[in-house]
């Protein structure tokens, strides 16, 4: 029975359930359905299915009619189909139980396929069964679920009421499948690496910390996939990738969620140029396979993945959009002076390379609308990357941009264990100075490098941002089924 404080509308539904149970029609004891056909299959192949008996099942999302004739819309995972039910076909008892159905109920209908006088493909019901009773009403049909916060908290209702939301997540699944097909076809091997780690390295981010009771030891949730995947390159797997969740203890906005999906891959015997070629080909492949075109539109702006992606160094991008040529700046002090002149905030610990990056973020990043590789980053912000042989102040690294967003980050991977130890040492010093996002020394990873890692290219893709662009979604929460939300009792 329903609780005494249940609203009148909900109480009516509980009363109907009580009546069904009293008549031996409890829907919650049913364990399966005889469904044999999906609605989309019927509608796409009407000539084959006309006058054929079918069994369909799904959620009832509309109900109309009066007297001895009823029309209903049944929705399954592929779409909807109209149900036509008559008193004369079902009989008094069955038609009476059908009258106890509500919007939101899960139902099963057996009947034959036909087309109404209005030309709508429908199922003429011969037998009906209630599979599950919806005890709370759905939002009103014509207004749907529009409260954004409620949509994210009750995604199950959002998916029922807003078909475009379901389409977004179907595309997300297809995007990930397409990535896998492409990489598998290139000889990559999908692997899995630990989420709970003692040393959360591979990115500049603050980790979440948890306690492992069995070992009485604090562990961290991974912030990256990098260091374990490169261990596998050392082990001779040569081409590996992982698609998995990573966790960063940072703020929430339209492009950031504390847990998100990252795809990282590593390929032996190539460098960041090879990663640029792979990125171009992968993005084109996914767009063509999922969307049927290499031209995408995001927020009214068209981006063309079919054209060669632009390649520009960070130095040239900053010079182009800020007017400052960092090649003419010879010291950290000069860089800080120019930053003050341009109104760029920096920290005392920052060096020339850090400030170059700040200039890029302030002046250039927003202009990277079309697919663009921003190459050759300063060494200060790239602790895991190979130096450029001709200029050791910069590294063989690029970030891939579209729509002014960073979409991927790639390196010619540092495989010199002596250099890597020095980089870790520099990161430890930054940590001591208060940089909570700095890396710490990973002795086992250094041991792997001492065993020997071949020249390697690596890249990390943000799957969520990629999905945002390919589905024209305004916020990262629109492409996460269950985004992180503040507790309602806070």
N, C-alpha and C positions, 0 to 999 in steps of 0.2 A: 504493500500500500504506500501511497505517497505520504510524505511528511505533511503535517497540518499547515505549515506556512508556505506550501507550494502555491504558485500563482494559479488563478482560475484556469488559464489556458493549458498549463501543464497538468493540472488536476484532471481535466477532461481526457487527456491522453492516458493518464494512469487509470482512469475509470474504464476506458476502452480496453486497456490491457487486462484489467481484472475481469471484464466480461468475456474476453477471448479465452482466458485461462479457465474460467468457469465452464465454458463450452468445450473444453479440451483442445483449444487451438493456441496454446502457448507458443509464440514464435521462437522463444529463446531455447526451446529444447531441440529445435531443428539444427542438424549439424552440417548439412551440405545442400547443394542445389543440383537440379538436373540440367542446368544451363548448357546448351550445346552450340549457341550462335551468338556473336557479338553484333551490336546494332550497326556498326560501320560496315560490317561484312554484308548484312542484308541490304543496306542502302546503296552500297557500291555494286551490288550484283543482283539487282531487283529481278531481272528477267529470269535468272536462275532460281530465285527464291519465291517467285510469285506462286501463290496457292500451296506452297510447301509448308509443312508443319515445322515449327521451331519452338525452342524454349529459351526465353531471354530472362535475364535477372539484372537488377540494379536498383538505384534509388529513385523514388517517386518525387519529381520536382514540380509537377503541376497536376491539377485534377479539376475537371469541369464537367458540365452536363447536369441533367436532372431526370427525375423519374426513373425510367427503366433503361436509360442509355448513359454511359459514362465514357469520357475521353481522358486519358492520362498521358503524361510524358515520363518515360522511363529512361534514366541515364545510366550508362555503364562507362567503363574506362575509355571507350572509343568514341562515344557520342550519345545521342538520344534517339528514341523512336517513339512514335505515338502508339498508345494502346487503346483499342476500341473494345468496350465491354457492354454486353446486353443482358438484361434480366432473363430473356427467353433462352439464351445460350447457357448461362451459368446456373439457372434455377434460383428459387427464392432463398434458400439457405446460403449458398455461396455468394450470391449477389448481396445479401445482407451483411456478410462478413467483409466483403469488399468495401461497403459503405463505412466501415470502421477504420479504413486506411487513412493515414494523414500524410501531408507533405513531409518528406524526409524519411518515410518508411522504406525499408529494403524489401523488395517484392520479387516474385517469380511469376511469369506468365507463359502458359503454353497455348499455342494457337497457330493460325496460318497467316501467311504474309499476303497482303493485298494493298491496293491503292484506293484511297477514298475518292469521292466525287470531286473533292477539291484538289486532287492530285497528290495527296500526302501519303507516302509509304508508311504502312501501319501494320500492327499485328492484331488480328481479330481473336480475342481471348476465348478459349474453350475451357481453360482451367486456370485458377489463380491460387497463389499461396503467399502468405505473409511470412517472410524469413526473419525479420528483425524489426522491432517497434522503435520508432524515434520518439523519445519521451520529452524532448525539448524542441520547440519550434525553430526552424531556420529563419534567417532574416527575410524580410518581405521581398518578394521576387524582384520588383522593379527598382528597388533601392540597393539591394544586395548588401554585402558587407563592405562598407566604405571606410570605417574607422581604421586608420593605418595601424595604430598600436594594437588594436584587437585582431586585425588580420594576421599580424606576425605572431601573436600569442595563441591564436586559435587557427593555425594554418589549415587544420582539417576542415573547418567551415569555409575558409577562404577558397580552398580547392573545389569545394562543392559549388559555391555561389559564383565564382569568377572563372569562367573557362579560359581566359587569357593567362591566368596564373598557372593553371595546369599545363598549358602549352609551353610556358617558359621552362618549367621543370622537365617536361618531356625533351625540350631542346637541350637543356643542360645535360641530361643523360646521353643524348646523341652526340654532343660535343665530346664528352669524355670517352665514349666508345670510339669515335672517329680518331681521337688522339692515339688511343691504343692501337687501332688498326694501322695507322700510319707508322708508328714507331716499331710495331712488330714486323711490319713489312720492310723496315730498314735494318732489321737484324738486332733490335734492342730486346733485352730481357727484362720483364717486370719483376721487381723484387719488393720485399717488405723489410723495414728496419725499425729499431725500437722507438717507441714514443716516450717511455720513461728512461731518462738518461742521467748520468752523474754530472756530465758537462754539456750544457746546452750551447753549442757553438754553430758556426756556419752562417750567422747573420748578425746584424746589429739590432738587437731587440732585448727587452727585459723579459725573462722567463717567469712562468708560474712555478711555484715550489710546492711539493707535496711530501708526505712522510710515508715511508715504506715500513710498516710495523714489524714484519718478519725479520728484517735486517737491522731495524732500529737506525735507519739511515734516511736522510733527506735526498730526494731525487727531484729532477726538473722535468717538466713537459717540454718536448723538443720544440725549438724555434725554427729549425731547418732540417733538411734531409741530407745535407751535403757531406758531412764528415764520414758517415757510415757508407754512403754510396761510393766515395773515393777509396775507402778501404777495399771495396769489391773490385774496383779497377786494379788496385795493387794485387788482388787475388787472381787476376787474369780473366774476369768476366767481360772486360773490354767495352761492352755497350749495355748500360743498365739504366732503368728509370723506375721511379716510384711516384704514384699518385696517392697522396695521403694528407691527413689533417696535421697542421702545425699550430702552435699556440703561442701567442705573444701578449704579454701583460701590458696592453696599451689601450688607448682610448677607442671609442666607437664613433664612427661618422659614416658618411655615405659610401666610402670606399674601404673602411676598415672594420673588421670584426675580430675579437680576440682569438677565435679559432676559425681557420679558413683552410681551403684546399690548395695545396701546392703540388705542382708536378716538377720534379727535378730529374735531369738526365745527365749522364756522363759518358763520353765517347773517347776511347784511347786513340792516340795517333792523329789527333786533329787539334785545332786551336780555336780562338774566338771567331776567326773568319769562317771556319766550318760551322760554328754555331749560328752565325748570321744566315748562312745558306739554309741550314736546317729550319730555322725559324720562319723564313719566308715561305719555304715549301710547306711546312706544317700548317701555318695559318691559312694559306690558300686552299690546301686540301680540306681542312675542317670547314671553312666557309662554304666552299663549293658543295661538299657532301651534305652538310646540315641545312644550308640556306638555299642552295642551288645557284649561287652567284658569288663572285669575289668582291662585289660592291656592297658595302653595308652602310646603313644610315643610323646614326645615333643622335638623338635629340635634334633632328633636322639637318645634321651635317653628314655629308656623304664622304666615306673613306674608301679608297680603292686598293684592295689587296692584290689586284692583278698586275699593277705596275711595280717595277723594281723599287724596293724600299730605299729611302734616302739614307745615306751614311755621312755623319758629321762628327768631328771630334768635339769633346766638351769645351776645349779652348776656343775653337771656331764658333761654336754656338753662343758662348758667352760674349765673344767679341761682336758677333752679329747682332745680338739683341740688347746688349748693355753698353756697347762702345768701348769696353775695357779690354785691353790686350794683356792677358796675364803672362805672355812671353816677355813683356817688357818690365815685369815686376820681379825683382831679384831677391826679395827677402820676405820673411813673415811680417816684419814691421811695416814694409811698404804695402803689403796686402791688407793689413789691418787699417792703415791710413786711408786706402782707397775705399775700404768697406765703410769706414766712418763717413767719408765724403758722400757715399751713395746711400747712406742710411740703412746699411745692412747690419743687423745685430749679430754679434759673435761672442765666443767665450775666450777667456785669456789663454786657455790651452790650445786654441785653434792655430793651425799653421796655414801656410799659403794654399796648400791643396784643399784643406777644409773650407777655406774662404772661397776658393774657386767653385767648389760645389754649392756653397750658399748662393753665390751669384747665379749659377745655373738654375737653381730652384726658384730664385726670385724673378729673374729676367727672361729665361729661355724656355723653361719647362712648358709653360702654357701655350707656346707656339708649336709644339710638337704634335700637330693634329693628324696629319697623314702618317702612315707607317714609317718610323724613323729609328735608326740605330745611332745612339749617342755613344761615341767610342772614346777610349783612352782616358780613363779616369785617373785622378791623382792617387799616389800610393797611400796617402794618409787615410783614405776612406775605403781601402781595398786590401785587407790583411791576408787574404787567401789567394791572391792573384799574381801571376807572373809579371815581372817588370818588362817594360819595353826595352829591348837591347840597346836601342839608339838613345834612349832617355830614361834612366832609372827613376826619375821623379814621377813617372806615369806608368800605368799598367795596361796590359792587354785585356781590357774589360769593356763591355758595352751594356747599356740599358736600352731596351726596346720600348718605344713610346708610340701610343696612339691616343688621339683625343686629349692630349696633354697629360695623359696618365702613364706612369711606369707600368708596363705590362710584363716585362721579363728582365732578368739580370743574368749576365753570362761572363765567363772568364776563359782565358787560357790559364788553366789551373796551375797553381804553384806546386812544383814537385821537388823543390830543393829543401831538404829537411833543415839545413843550417839556416837558410833564409827564413824558413817558416818559424823556427824557434825564435829568431829575432823579432819577427812580426808579432808573435804571441807575447813576447816580453813587452813590446811597445803597447799592446792592448792591455796588459796587466797594469802598466803605469797609468793608462787612461782610466782604468777601473778604480785605481787608488785615488785618482783625482776627482772621482765622483761620477764618471760616465757609466751609468747602470746598464748601458747597452753594449759595452765593450766585451770582447771575447776573453776567455781564460785559456791557459795552456792545456792542451789535451795530449798527454804523454803517449797514450796508445796510438793516437793518430800520427804523432811524430815517429813512433816506432814503425808504423806502416810505411811512412815515407822513406825511412831509413832502409827498409827492405827493398824499396825501389818502385816508383810509380812512373809509367811511361808518360810522354807528353799527352795531355788530355784537355779536351774542351768540355765545359759544363755549363748548364743553364737551368734557371728556375722560372717557371711560368705560374702566375696567379690564375688559377682556373676560374675563380669567382669574377674577377674583372673581365676576363675573356668572355665569360658568359654574359655579363652585363652588356658588353659591346655588341655581341652577336644577337642579343634578344631585345636591345634598346630598353634596358631596365635602368631606372633612375638611381637606384641605391643597391648596395650590396645585400641588404636585407631582402630585396626582392628576388634574389637568386639563391638564397639560403633557405631551405625548408623550415629550419628552426633556428633563427638568429638569436644571439645572446640578448636577453632582455633584463632590465632591472626588475627585481622581485616586487610584486604588487604591495607587499607589506612593508616595504622600505619607506 
